Amino acid sequence: MNETFSRNILYWGDEAQKKISSSHCAVFGLGGVGGYCAEALARSGIGELTLVDFDRVSKTNINRQIVALNSSIGMYKTDLFKTRLKDINPDIKLNIINDFYTEIFDFTDIDYVCDAIDTMRSKINLLAACYEKNIPVISSMGAGNRIDPTKLYISDISEIHNKKAPFVSNILYQLKKHGITSGIKVVASDEKPFVQEKISELETISTLAGEQIEFNKIIPASTPFVASCAGIFMASEAIRELIN
Protein backbone atom coordinates (compact mmCIF):
# COMPACT_ATOMS: atom_id res chain seq x y z
CA MET A 1 0.00 0.00 0.00
CA ASN A 2 3.02 2.33 0.24
CA GLU A 3 2.88 2.68 -3.54
CA THR A 4 -0.80 3.68 -3.41
CA PHE A 5 -0.08 6.48 -0.96
CA SER A 6 3.48 7.27 -2.07
CA ARG A 7 2.55 10.77 -3.26
CA ASN A 8 0.97 11.49 0.13
CA ILE A 9 4.14 10.29 1.84
CA LEU A 10 6.26 12.60 -0.31
CA TYR A 11 4.42 15.47 1.34
CA TRP A 12 3.81 14.43 4.94
CA GLY A 13 6.23 11.51 5.43
CA ASP A 14 6.07 7.89 6.60
CA GLU A 15 5.26 8.57 10.23
CA ALA A 16 2.31 10.77 9.35
CA GLN A 17 1.02 8.14 6.92
CA LYS A 18 1.24 5.51 9.67
CA LYS A 19 -0.71 7.83 11.96
CA ILE A 20 -3.40 8.26 9.32
CA SER A 21 -3.60 4.52 8.69
CA SER A 22 -4.16 3.92 12.41
CA SER A 23 -6.87 6.60 12.71
CA HIS A 24 -10.66 6.30 12.64
CA CYS A 25 -12.88 9.03 11.20
CA ALA A 26 -16.67 9.16 11.02
CA VAL A 27 -18.53 10.97 8.25
CA PHE A 28 -22.16 11.82 8.87
CA GLY A 29 -24.08 12.51 5.68
CA LEU A 30 -22.90 11.27 2.28
CA GLY A 31 -24.36 13.94 0.02
CA GLY A 32 -22.47 16.56 -1.95
CA VAL A 33 -20.27 17.55 0.98
CA GLY A 34 -19.89 14.32 2.92
CA GLY A 35 -19.33 12.15 -0.13
CA TYR A 36 -16.29 14.09 -1.30
CA CYS A 37 -15.05 14.24 2.28
CA ALA A 38 -15.26 10.45 2.68
CA GLU A 39 -13.46 9.86 -0.61
CA ALA A 40 -10.67 12.31 0.20
CA LEU A 41 -10.15 10.63 3.57
CA ALA A 42 -9.96 7.22 1.87
CA ARG A 43 -7.45 8.54 -0.68
CA SER A 44 -5.42 9.93 2.21
CA GLY A 45 -5.09 6.38 3.52
CA ILE A 46 -7.33 6.61 6.58
CA GLY A 47 -7.37 3.23 8.32
CA GLU A 48 -11.01 3.17 9.40
CA LEU A 49 -14.12 5.03 8.33
CA THR A 50 -17.60 4.99 9.81
CA LEU A 51 -20.15 6.19 7.26
CA VAL A 52 -23.63 7.23 8.35
CA ASP A 53 -26.45 8.00 5.90
CA PHE A 54 -30.00 6.74 5.41
CA ASP A 55 -30.60 8.02 1.88
CA ARG A 56 -30.75 6.54 -1.61
CA VAL A 57 -29.47 8.23 -4.77
CA SER A 58 -32.06 10.29 -6.62
CA LYS A 59 -32.02 11.95 -10.02
CA THR A 60 -31.57 15.36 -8.38
CA ASN A 61 -28.28 14.22 -6.79
CA ILE A 62 -26.50 13.68 -10.10
CA ASN A 63 -25.38 17.28 -10.61
CA ARG A 64 -23.10 17.28 -7.53
CA GLN A 65 -22.72 13.95 -5.68
CA ILE A 66 -19.77 11.71 -6.44
CA VAL A 67 -21.62 8.36 -6.40
CA ALA A 68 -24.77 9.71 -8.08
CA LEU A 69 -25.14 8.37 -11.61
CA ASN A 70 -28.10 7.36 -13.70
CA SER A 71 -27.01 3.77 -13.09
CA SER A 72 -27.03 4.23 -9.28
CA ILE A 73 -30.46 5.85 -8.87
CA GLY A 74 -32.38 4.12 -6.09
CA MET A 75 -29.30 2.55 -4.49
CA TYR A 76 -28.23 3.29 -0.93
CA LYS A 77 -25.38 5.78 -0.77
CA THR A 78 -23.70 3.78 1.99
CA ASP A 79 -23.60 0.66 -0.22
CA LEU A 80 -22.16 2.63 -3.13
CA PHE A 81 -19.42 4.11 -0.96
CA LYS A 82 -18.60 0.72 0.53
CA THR A 83 -17.83 -0.60 -2.95
CA ARG A 84 -16.08 2.55 -4.13
CA LEU A 85 -13.83 3.09 -1.11
CA LYS A 86 -12.81 -0.58 -0.96
CA ASP A 87 -11.76 -0.23 -4.60
CA ILE A 88 -9.57 2.73 -3.61
CA ASN A 89 -8.05 0.96 -0.59
CA PRO A 90 -8.89 -2.73 -0.07
CA ASP A 91 -7.36 -2.55 3.42
CA ILE A 92 -9.64 0.20 4.72
CA LYS A 93 -11.99 -0.84 7.52
CA LEU A 94 -15.51 0.40 6.85
CA ASN A 95 -18.35 0.59 9.33
CA ILE A 96 -21.54 1.18 7.37
CA ILE A 97 -24.57 2.58 9.17
CA ASN A 98 -27.49 2.85 6.79
CA ASP A 99 -29.60 4.93 9.14
CA PHE A 100 -30.62 8.43 10.20
CA TYR A 101 -28.32 9.80 12.90
CA THR A 102 -29.90 9.84 16.35
CA GLU A 103 -28.50 10.28 19.82
CA ILE A 104 -28.12 6.49 20.07
CA PHE A 105 -24.64 6.27 18.59
CA ASP A 106 -21.43 4.69 19.86
CA PHE A 107 -18.48 7.10 19.49
CA THR A 108 -15.98 4.57 20.88
CA ASP A 109 -12.56 4.73 19.17
CA ILE A 110 -13.54 7.54 16.79
CA ASP A 111 -10.68 10.02 16.45
CA TYR A 112 -12.37 12.65 14.32
CA VAL A 113 -15.90 13.48 13.13
CA CYS A 114 -16.87 15.17 9.86
CA ASP A 115 -20.42 16.51 9.96
CA ALA A 116 -22.23 16.95 6.66
CA ILE A 117 -25.76 16.55 8.01
CA ASP A 118 -28.32 18.98 6.60
CA THR A 119 -31.15 18.23 9.05
CA MET A 120 -31.07 20.76 11.86
CA ARG A 121 -32.03 18.62 14.87
CA SER A 122 -29.63 15.80 14.01
CA LYS A 123 -26.82 18.25 13.23
CA ILE A 124 -27.16 20.00 16.58
CA ASN A 125 -27.36 16.69 18.48
CA LEU A 126 -24.22 15.42 16.74
CA LEU A 127 -22.21 18.58 17.36
CA ALA A 128 -23.31 18.74 21.00
CA ALA A 129 -22.37 15.08 21.51
CA CYS A 130 -18.90 15.61 20.01
CA TYR A 131 -18.37 18.71 22.13
CA GLU A 132 -19.43 16.96 25.33
CA LYS A 133 -17.30 13.88 24.58
CA ASN A 134 -14.30 16.02 23.52
CA ILE A 135 -14.17 14.43 20.06
CA PRO A 136 -12.64 16.72 17.40
CA VAL A 137 -15.26 17.65 14.81
CA ILE A 138 -15.57 19.82 11.73
CA SER A 139 -18.99 20.80 10.45
CA SER A 140 -20.32 22.07 7.14
CA MET A 141 -22.23 25.30 7.67
CA GLY A 142 -24.12 25.06 4.39
CA ALA A 143 -22.88 24.67 0.83
CA GLY A 144 -26.25 25.09 -0.85
CA ASN A 145 -27.45 28.21 -2.67
CA ARG A 146 -23.88 29.10 -3.65
CA ILE A 147 -21.65 28.92 -6.75
CA ASP A 148 -18.21 30.24 -5.71
CA PRO A 149 -15.94 27.75 -3.88
CA THR A 150 -13.24 30.40 -3.42
CA LYS A 151 -15.47 31.99 -0.75
CA LEU A 152 -15.12 28.95 1.53
CA TYR A 153 -12.99 29.15 4.69
CA ILE A 154 -12.35 27.22 7.90
CA SER A 155 -12.84 28.78 11.32
CA ASP A 156 -14.07 28.20 14.84
CA ILE A 157 -17.82 28.76 15.22
CA SER A 158 -17.04 31.82 17.32
CA GLU A 159 -15.23 33.40 14.34
CA ILE A 160 -17.73 32.83 11.53
CA HIS A 161 -17.76 35.96 9.38
CA ASN A 162 -21.47 36.16 8.63
CA LYS A 163 -23.42 34.93 11.62
CA LYS A 164 -26.71 36.26 10.18
CA ALA A 165 -26.95 33.80 7.28
CA PRO A 166 -30.18 31.89 8.07
CA PHE A 167 -28.74 28.35 8.28
CA VAL A 168 -25.71 29.53 10.27
CA SER A 169 -27.67 31.73 12.66
CA ASN A 170 -30.07 28.89 13.45
CA ILE A 171 -27.21 26.48 14.19
CA LEU A 172 -25.44 29.02 16.40
CA TYR A 173 -28.67 29.75 18.26
CA GLN A 174 -29.36 26.06 18.92
CA LEU A 175 -25.78 25.37 19.99
CA LYS A 176 -25.86 28.32 22.36
CA LYS A 177 -28.82 26.68 24.11
CA HIS A 178 -26.43 23.77 24.80
CA GLY A 179 -23.89 26.23 26.20
CA ILE A 180 -21.67 25.93 23.13
CA THR A 181 -20.33 29.15 21.63
CA SER A 182 -16.83 28.05 20.57
CA GLY A 183 -14.67 24.96 20.26
CA ILE A 184 -16.17 23.54 17.05
CA LYS A 185 -14.49 23.95 13.66
CA VAL A 186 -16.60 24.72 10.63
CA VAL A 187 -16.37 25.15 6.89
CA ALA A 188 -18.35 28.28 6.10
CA SER A 189 -18.74 30.63 3.14
CA ASP A 190 -18.51 34.38 2.65
CA GLU A 191 -20.79 34.12 -0.38
CA LYS A 192 -24.31 35.44 0.04
CA PRO A 193 -26.75 32.54 -0.49
CA PHE A 194 -29.13 32.81 -3.44
CA VAL A 195 -32.00 30.69 -4.75
CA GLN A 196 -34.48 31.34 -7.55
CA GLU A 197 -37.40 29.85 -5.63
CA LYS A 198 -37.87 28.73 -2.02
CA ILE A 199 -39.11 25.13 -1.89
CA SER A 200 -39.79 22.90 1.09
CA GLU A 201 -41.38 19.51 1.62
CA LEU A 202 -42.43 17.34 4.54
CA GLU A 203 -40.22 14.29 4.96
CA THR A 204 -40.73 11.30 7.25
CA ILE A 205 -37.85 8.98 8.15
CA SER A 206 -38.05 5.62 9.91
CA THR A 207 -34.88 4.81 11.86
CA LEU A 208 -33.57 1.29 12.43
CA ALA A 209 -34.68 1.63 16.05
CA GLY A 210 -38.25 2.15 14.86
CA GLU A 211 -38.43 5.88 15.58
CA GLN A 212 -40.49 7.98 13.16
CA ILE A 213 -38.87 11.35 12.49
CA GLU A 214 -40.84 13.99 10.62
CA PHE A 215 -39.36 17.31 9.56
CA ASN A 216 -39.83 20.11 7.08
CA LYS A 217 -37.02 19.81 4.54
CA ILE A 218 -35.83 22.97 2.79
CA ILE A 219 -34.72 22.22 -0.78
CA PRO A 220 -31.65 24.38 -1.54
CA ALA A 221 -30.21 25.26 -4.90
CA SER A 222 -27.02 23.25 -5.37
CA THR A 223 -24.25 23.70 -7.93
CA PRO A 224 -21.52 21.17 -8.81
CA PHE A 225 -18.80 23.36 -7.29
CA VAL A 226 -19.22 24.37 -3.66
CA ALA A 227 -20.35 21.18 -1.89
CA SER A 228 -17.48 19.13 -3.33
CA CYS A 229 -14.90 21.71 -2.26
CA ALA A 230 -16.44 22.02 1.21
CA GLY A 231 -16.09 18.27 1.64
CA ILE A 232 -12.45 18.35 0.60
CA PHE A 233 -11.84 21.27 3.00
CA MET A 234 -13.27 19.13 5.81
CA ALA A 235 -11.13 16.11 4.95
CA SER A 236 -7.99 18.25 4.68
CA GLU A 237 -8.57 19.75 8.10
CA ALA A 238 -9.25 16.34 9.63
CA ILE A 239 -6.03 14.88 8.22
CA ARG A 240 -3.95 17.88 9.26
CA GLU A 241 -5.24 17.66 12.80
CA LEU A 242 -4.66 13.91 12.98
CA ILE A 243 -1.04 14.11 11.85
CA ASN A 244 -0.19 17.21 13.88
C-alpha positions as CSV (number, residue, x, y, z in Angstrom):
1,M,0.0,0.0,0.0
2,N,3.0,2.3,0.2
3,E,2.9,2.7,-3.5
4,T,-0.8,3.7,-3.4
5,F,-0.1,6.5,-1.0
6,S,3.5,7.3,-2.1
7,R,2.6,10.8,-3.3
8,N,1.0,11.5,0.1
9,I,4.1,10.3,1.8
10,L,6.3,12.6,-0.3
11,Y,4.4,15.5,1.3
12,W,3.8,14.4,4.9
13,G,6.2,11.5,5.4
14,D,6.1,7.9,6.6
15,E,5.3,8.6,10.2
16,A,2.3,10.8,9.4
17,Q,1.0,8.1,6.9
18,K,1.2,5.5,9.7
19,K,-0.7,7.8,12.0
20,I,-3.4,8.3,9.3
21,S,-3.6,4.5,8.7
22,S,-4.2,3.9,12.4
23,S,-6.9,6.6,12.7
24,H,-10.7,6.3,12.6
25,C,-12.9,9.0,11.2
26,A,-16.7,9.2,11.0
27,V,-18.5,11.0,8.2
28,F,-22.2,11.8,8.9
29,G,-24.1,12.5,5.7
30,L,-22.9,11.3,2.3
31,G,-24.4,13.9,0.0
32,G,-22.5,16.6,-2.0
33,V,-20.3,17.6,1.0
34,G,-19.9,14.3,2.9
35,G,-19.3,12.1,-0.1
36,Y,-16.3,14.1,-1.3
37,C,-15.1,14.2,2.3
38,A,-15.3,10.5,2.7
39,E,-13.5,9.9,-0.6
40,A,-10.7,12.3,0.2
41,L,-10.1,10.6,3.6
42,A,-10.0,7.2,1.9
43,R,-7.4,8.5,-0.7
44,S,-5.4,9.9,2.2
45,G,-5.1,6.4,3.5
46,I,-7.3,6.6,6.6
47,G,-7.4,3.2,8.3
48,E,-11.0,3.2,9.4
49,L,-14.1,5.0,8.3
50,T,-17.6,5.0,9.8
51,L,-20.2,6.2,7.3
52,V,-23.6,7.2,8.3
53,D,-26.4,8.0,5.9
54,F,-30.0,6.7,5.4
55,D,-30.6,8.0,1.9
56,R,-30.8,6.5,-1.6
57,V,-29.5,8.2,-4.8
58,S,-32.1,10.3,-6.6
59,K,-32.0,12.0,-10.0
60,T,-31.6,15.4,-8.4
61,N,-28.3,14.2,-6.8
62,I,-26.5,13.7,-10.1
63,N,-25.4,17.3,-10.6
64,R,-23.1,17.3,-7.5
65,Q,-22.7,14.0,-5.7
66,I,-19.8,11.7,-6.4
67,V,-21.6,8.4,-6.4
68,A,-24.8,9.7,-8.1
69,L,-25.1,8.4,-11.6
70,N,-28.1,7.4,-13.7
71,S,-27.0,3.8,-13.1
72,S,-27.0,4.2,-9.3
73,I,-30.5,5.9,-8.9
74,G,-32.4,4.1,-6.1
75,M,-29.3,2.6,-4.5
76,Y,-28.2,3.3,-0.9
77,K,-25.4,5.8,-0.8
78,T,-23.7,3.8,2.0
79,D,-23.6,0.7,-0.2
80,L,-22.2,2.6,-3.1
81,F,-19.4,4.1,-1.0
82,K,-18.6,0.7,0.5
83,T,-17.8,-0.6,-3.0
84,R,-16.1,2.6,-4.1
85,L,-13.8,3.1,-1.1
86,K,-12.8,-0.6,-1.0
87,D,-11.8,-0.2,-4.6
88,I,-9.6,2.7,-3.6
89,N,-8.1,1.0,-0.6
90,P,-8.9,-2.7,-0.1
91,D,-7.4,-2.5,3.4
92,I,-9.6,0.2,4.7
93,K,-12.0,-0.8,7.5
94,L,-15.5,0.4,6.9
95,N,-18.4,0.6,9.3
96,I,-21.5,1.2,7.4
97,I,-24.6,2.6,9.2
98,N,-27.5,2.9,6.8
99,D,-29.6,4.9,9.1
100,F,-30.6,8.4,10.2
101,Y,-28.3,9.8,12.9
102,T,-29.9,9.8,16.3
103,E,-28.5,10.3,19.8
104,I,-28.1,6.5,20.1
105,F,-24.6,6.3,18.6
106,D,-21.4,4.7,19.9
107,F,-18.5,7.1,19.5
108,T,-16.0,4.6,20.9
109,D,-12.6,4.7,19.2
110,I,-13.5,7.5,16.8
111,D,-10.7,10.0,16.5
112,Y,-12.4,12.6,14.3
113,V,-15.9,13.5,13.1
114,C,-16.9,15.2,9.9
115,D,-20.4,16.5,10.0
116,A,-22.2,17.0,6.7
117,I,-25.8,16.6,8.0
118,D,-28.3,19.0,6.6
119,T,-31.2,18.2,9.0
120,M,-31.1,20.8,11.9
121,R,-32.0,18.6,14.9
122,S,-29.6,15.8,14.0
123,K,-26.8,18.2,13.2
124,I,-27.2,20.0,16.6
125,N,-27.4,16.7,18.5
126,L,-24.2,15.4,16.7
127,L,-22.2,18.6,17.4
128,A,-23.3,18.7,21.0
129,A,-22.4,15.1,21.5
130,C,-18.9,15.6,20.0
131,Y,-18.4,18.7,22.1
132,E,-19.4,17.0,25.3
133,K,-17.3,13.9,24.6
134,N,-14.3,16.0,23.5
135,I,-14.2,14.4,20.1
136,P,-12.6,16.7,17.4
137,V,-15.3,17.7,14.8
138,I,-15.6,19.8,11.7
139,S,-19.0,20.8,10.5
140,S,-20.3,22.1,7.1
141,M,-22.2,25.3,7.7
142,G,-24.1,25.1,4.4
143,A,-22.9,24.7,0.8
144,G,-26.3,25.1,-0.9
145,N,-27.5,28.2,-2.7
146,R,-23.9,29.1,-3.7
147,I,-21.7,28.9,-6.8
148,D,-18.2,30.2,-5.7
149,P,-15.9,27.8,-3.9
150,T,-13.2,30.4,-3.4
151,K,-15.5,32.0,-0.8
152,L,-15.1,29.0,1.5
153,Y,-13.0,29.2,4.7
154,I,-12.3,27.2,7.9
155,S,-12.8,28.8,11.3
156,D,-14.1,28.2,14.8
157,I,-17.8,28.8,15.2
158,S,-17.0,31.8,17.3
159,E,-15.2,33.4,14.3
160,I,-17.7,32.8,11.5
161,H,-17.8,36.0,9.4
162,N,-21.5,36.2,8.6
163,K,-23.4,34.9,11.6
164,K,-26.7,36.3,10.2
165,A,-27.0,33.8,7.3
166,P,-30.2,31.9,8.1
167,F,-28.7,28.4,8.3
168,V,-25.7,29.5,10.3
169,S,-27.7,31.7,12.7
170,N,-30.1,28.9,13.4
171,I,-27.2,26.5,14.2
172,L,-25.4,29.0,16.4
173,Y,-28.7,29.8,18.3
174,Q,-29.4,26.1,18.9
175,L,-25.8,25.4,20.0
176,K,-25.9,28.3,22.4
177,K,-28.8,26.7,24.1
178,H,-26.4,23.8,24.8
179,G,-23.9,26.2,26.2
180,I,-21.7,25.9,23.1
181,T,-20.3,29.2,21.6
182,S,-16.8,28.1,20.6
183,G,-14.7,25.0,20.3
184,I,-16.2,23.5,17.1
185,K,-14.5,23.9,13.7
186,V,-16.6,24.7,10.6
187,V,-16.4,25.1,6.9
188,A,-18.3,28.3,6.1
189,S,-18.7,30.6,3.1
190,D,-18.5,34.4,2.7
191,E,-20.8,34.1,-0.4
192,K,-24.3,35.4,0.0
193,P,-26.7,32.5,-0.5
194,F,-29.1,32.8,-3.4
195,V,-32.0,30.7,-4.7
196,Q,-34.5,31.3,-7.6
197,E,-37.4,29.8,-5.6
198,K,-37.9,28.7,-2.0
199,I,-39.1,25.1,-1.9
200,S,-39.8,22.9,1.1
201,E,-41.4,19.5,1.6
202,L,-42.4,17.3,4.5
203,E,-40.2,14.3,5.0
204,T,-40.7,11.3,7.3
205,I,-37.8,9.0,8.1
206,S,-38.1,5.6,9.9
207,T,-34.9,4.8,11.9
208,L,-33.6,1.3,12.4
209,A,-34.7,1.6,16.1
210,G,-38.2,2.1,14.9
211,E,-38.4,5.9,15.6
212,Q,-40.5,8.0,13.2
213,I,-38.9,11.4,12.5
214,E,-40.8,14.0,10.6
215,F,-39.4,17.3,9.6
216,N,-39.8,20.1,7.1
217,K,-37.0,19.8,4.5
218,I,-35.8,23.0,2.8
219,I,-34.7,22.2,-0.8
220,P,-31.7,24.4,-1.5
221,A,-30.2,25.3,-4.9
222,S,-27.0,23.2,-5.4
223,T,-24.2,23.7,-7.9
224,P,-21.5,21.2,-8.8
225,F,-18.8,23.4,-7.3
226,V,-19.2,24.4,-3.7
227,A,-20.3,21.2,-1.9
228,S,-17.5,19.1,-3.3
229,C,-14.9,21.7,-2.3
230,A,-16.4,22.0,1.2
231,G,-16.1,18.3,1.6
232,I,-12.4,18.4,0.6
233,F,-11.8,21.3,3.0
234,M,-13.3,19.1,5.8
235,A,-11.1,16.1,5.0
236,S,-8.0,18.2,4.7
237,E,-8.6,19.8,8.1
238,A,-9.3,16.3,9.6
239,I,-6.0,14.9,8.2
240,R,-4.0,17.9,9.3
241,E,-5.2,17.7,12.8
242,L,-4.7,13.9,13.0
243,I,-1.0,14.1,11.9
244,N,-0.2,17.2,13.9
